Amino acid sequence: MNEINGLGKSKGKREIHDGSIFKFVPKNKIESVVQDELAETVVNSIQENAHTGNPGDGKIFVTDVVNVVKIRTNERGKEAI
């Protein structure tokens, strides 16, 4: 899990950059790569456990991973996972 700052409409720390006012909101970012057949289960689990019904619950993005390269060994594709 990574601590990040997002731009939000809710409460946040006001900062001025180049004359514009931004409200930065502390957020957590979780990234996970799973096999296609597990994707819906993972999405449902996150939805059930992260849902509070309050603004700021977040979003789940589901995207395709085109390729993976393991830097240390140069393995690619499924072997790299």
Rosetta blueprint (number, residue, H / E / L):
1 M L
2 N E
3 E E
4 I E
5 N E
6 G E
7 L E
8 G L
9 K L
10 S L
11 K L
12 G L
13 K E
14 R E
15 E E
16 I E
17 H E
18 D L
19 G L
20 S E
21 I E
22 F E
23 K E
24 F E
25 V E
26 P E
27 K E
28 N E
29 K E
30 I L
31 E L
32 S L
33 V L
34 V L
35 Q L
36 D H
37 E H
38 L H
39 A H
40 E H
41 T H
42 V H
43 V H
44 N H
45 S H
46 I H
47 Q H
48 E H
49 N H
50 A H
51 H L
52 T L
53 G L
54 N L
55 P L
56 G L
57 D L
58 G L
59 K L
60 I L
61 F L
62 V L
63 T L
64 D L
65 V L
66 V L
67 N L
68 V L
69 V E
70 K L
71 I L
72 R L
73 T L
74 N L
75 E L
76 R E
77 G H
78 K H
79 E H
80 A H
81 I L
